[in-house]
Amino acid sequence: MQRKEKEQVVAELAERLKATDTLIVADYRGLTVTEIGELRDQLVQHGARFSVVKNTLTRLAAEQAGTKDLLELVDGPTAIAFIDPEGDPVATAKVLSDVSKARDVLVIRGGLLDGKPITDADVKNLSKLPPADVLRAQLVGALAGSLTTVVGLFTAPLRDLVNLIDARITQLEEQGEAAPEPEAEAETVEPEAPAEESEPEESETTEEEQEDGN
């Protein structure tokens, strides 16, 4: 590869890194060309592009893009799953984890999730989460917020999955603290019954006073 070609590859890779907040890095050693093609087809269905990259050029691109956390993950044969803003990081992590378990050749090194570095263990944990649609449905069911909040959940990009997970945990904690509230409501309702019974007594007293007055 000539120098100009290398510079062009680095520039393109740097732009892709700048535009991608979530990615997963893996060692593809042992995968055949056919298997890599099949893996790409699976990942593209979830909004992820699986690219085999050269370490030297990737390091240069990472430095240009300011993605220094990526440098530690680039060692040996490297492939990167670039997840689009509207892609599904959970489904992507699951596909990669399944291939890693089934063929014992793909080694997940880590990556970035919403711009934050994650380890290989984090990727495995991410793969165990429910699909993004299910996670959103669970979160919406747990929310007692305004309609604007609910609508925002449906329109928010999937790259905000970290915020959704944090919100889900927070809502579950709040539900646990708010559990006694129904009993408190029942206690406030009980005194209302005698208040209704007391009304006839007032009217009887008024009638007696009217008789005495007559």
C-alpha positions, -999 to +999 in steps of 0.1 A: +000+000+000+014+033-010+018+063+013-011+082-002-034+052+001-024+047+037-031+084+045-065+080+029-073+049+049-062+066+081-083+096+074-114+075+066-109+054+097-104+085+119-137+100+106-155+067+114-141+067+149-152+103+154-187+094+143-189+062+164-195+063+202-200+026+205-177-002+191-164-036+200-129-048+193-120-084+188-092-107+177-105-125+146-075-149+144-088-183+133-118-171+114-119-179+077-128-154+051-162-171+047-169-170+085-159-133+086-184-126+058-211-145+076-204-126+108-206-093+089-240-102+075-253-110+110-239-078+125-252-055+097-287-065+107-282-049+141-266-017+127-230-027+131-202-029+105-175-055+111-141-043+097-107-059+097-081-032+103-044-028+103-030-020+137-005+006+126-031+025+106-057+021+134-034+035+160-027+065+138-065+070+132-072+067+169-047+094+177-062+116+150-097+110+163-087+115+199-099+079+208-069+071+229-088+044+249-088+023+217-050+021+215-047-004+243-071-028+225-052-028+192-028-057+194-025-086+170-050-094+143-078-068+150-113-064+138-137-037+150-175-037+151-185-001+145-221+003+158-242+030+142-260+056+164-293+038+157-277+004+160-282-022+188-251-026+210-268-054+230-276-075+199-241-068+185-225-080+217-247-111+218-237-120+182-200-116+189-202-135+222-221-164+206-195-167+178-167-166+204-183-194+224-193-216+195-160-215+176-136-206+203-115-185+179-129-150+181-115-132+212-134-101+225-110-075+239-133-048+249-145-016+233-164+017+238-199+021+250-214+056+245-178+069+244-167+051+276-142+023+276-155-012+284-137-045+290-143-079+275-163-088+307-185-058+301-192-069+266-202-103+279-225-088+305-240-065+278-248-096+257-268-110+285-292-080+287-326-082+270-329-068+235-331-030+234-368-031+225-376-053+255-355-032+278-373-001+267-407-018+272-397-028+307-385+008+315-417+024+301-437+000+323-417+010+354-418+047+347-444+069+364-432+100+347-448+125+323-459+117+287-429+137+275-405+113+292-422+083+278-422+097+243-386+106+247-377+070+254-391+059+221-374+086+201-340+084+219-312+068+199-300+034+210-266+048+218-282+061+250-286+026+262-264+033+292-288+060+303-317+037+298-301+010+320-293+036+347-329+049+346-342+013+348-322+007+380-332+040+395-369+033+388-367-001+404-351+013+435-378+040+437-405+013+433-390-005+462-391+026+484-426+035+474-441+001+481-459+010+513-478+039+497-510+019+489-514+011+526-510+047+535-538+056+510-560+029+525-556+045+560-566+079+547-597+065+531-610+048+563-619+080+582-641+091+554-668+064+561-677+078+596-679+113+581-707+103+558-726+086+586-724+117+608-744+137+582-778+122+591-771+130+628-767+166+620-799+167+600-818+149+629-805+175+653-817+202+630-852+187+628-854+184+666-844+220+669-871+230+644-898+211+665-886+228+696-889+261+678-924+253+667 
